[in-house]
C-alpha cells in the first residue's frame, strides 16, 4: 500500500504548470539584471538565448531590434507565457475572424494556451527584450499567412533546423 499522496491528473506538478506558475517563472527569470549581457546589442535581427530547459519546460530570452517581429505562428501544442523585460511589444491574435491587438510594455506579460496563434512585433524605437516559457518543450512551430479568408497554415518549422 502506498502512503504517498498523488496529485489529481491535470493539476500542477513537476511536469504540469498552471498559467499563474508560468507567469511567475517568467517574472523570476526576467528579474535577472544580467539578461542584457547575454545578447549582441548591435544585432539587426532577433536573437534567442535558451536560459534553461527540462523535458517539460523551456525558458528563452529573446531580443528584438526596433521594427522586428515574428510573423503569424503557433507553438504546436505548447502552452506558455511571455513577459516584456525591456521595450514595447505588440501582440496580435486572430479571434472571431478579426485581428485583436494588445500592447505589452516592460513588466507586462501574458499566458497562452495550446492552440494560441499570434504575431509579435517590437513597435518601440529601442531594442526590446522578453522572456518566453513553453510547456512542454517546443519542438515545432506552425507558420501562418493572414489571407482575406483568415489565417492559413503555410508550413512547419522544426527546432534546431530553422530557429
QUIUR-V308437 format. One record per backbone hydrogen bond with DSSP energy under -0.5 kcal/mol. CO is the residue of the C=O (numbers start at 0). NH is the residue of the N-H. If there is no record, write none. Layout:
BEGIN
co=CO nh=NH
co=CO nh=NH
END
This chain:
BEGIN
co=7 nh=10
co=12 nh=15
co=15 nh=12
co=17 nh=21
co=18 nh=22
co=19 nh=23
co=20 nh=24
co=21 nh=25
co=22 nh=26
co=23 nh=27
co=24 nh=28
co=25 nh=29
co=26 nh=30
co=27 nh=30
co=28 nh=31
co=30 nh=32
co=31 nh=34
co=33 nh=36
co=34 nh=37
co=35 nh=38
co=38 nh=40
co=39 nh=42
co=46 nh=62
co=48 nh=50
co=48 nh=60
co=51 nh=58
co=54 nh=136
co=56 nh=53
co=57 nh=133
co=58 nh=50
co=58 nh=51
co=59 nh=131
co=60 nh=48
co=61 nh=129
co=62 nh=46
co=63 nh=127
co=64 nh=67
co=67 nh=121
co=71 nh=143
co=72 nh=117
co=74 nh=77
co=78 nh=134
co=79 nh=111
co=80 nh=132
co=81 nh=109
co=82 nh=84
co=82 nh=130
co=83 nh=106
co=85 nh=128
co=86 nh=105
co=87 nh=122
co=87 nh=123
co=88 nh=103
co=89 nh=120
co=90 nh=101
co=91 nh=118
co=92 nh=94
co=92 nh=99
co=94 nh=97
co=97 nh=94
co=97 nh=99
co=99 nh=92
co=101 nh=90
co=103 nh=88
co=104 nh=107
co=107 nh=83
co=109 nh=81
co=111 nh=79
co=112 nh=115
co=113 nh=76
co=114 nh=116
co=116 nh=93
co=117 nh=72
co=118 nh=91
co=119 nh=69
co=120 nh=89
co=120 nh=122
co=121 nh=66
co=127 nh=63
co=128 nh=84
co=128 nh=85
co=129 nh=61
co=130 nh=82
co=131 nh=59
co=132 nh=80
co=133 nh=57
co=134 nh=78
co=136 nh=138
co=138 nh=158
co=140 nh=156
co=141 nh=73
co=142 nh=153
co=142 nh=154
co=144 nh=146
co=144 nh=151
co=146 nh=149
co=149 nh=146
co=151 nh=144
co=154 nh=142
co=156 nh=140
co=157 nh=160
co=157 nh=161
co=157 nh=162
END
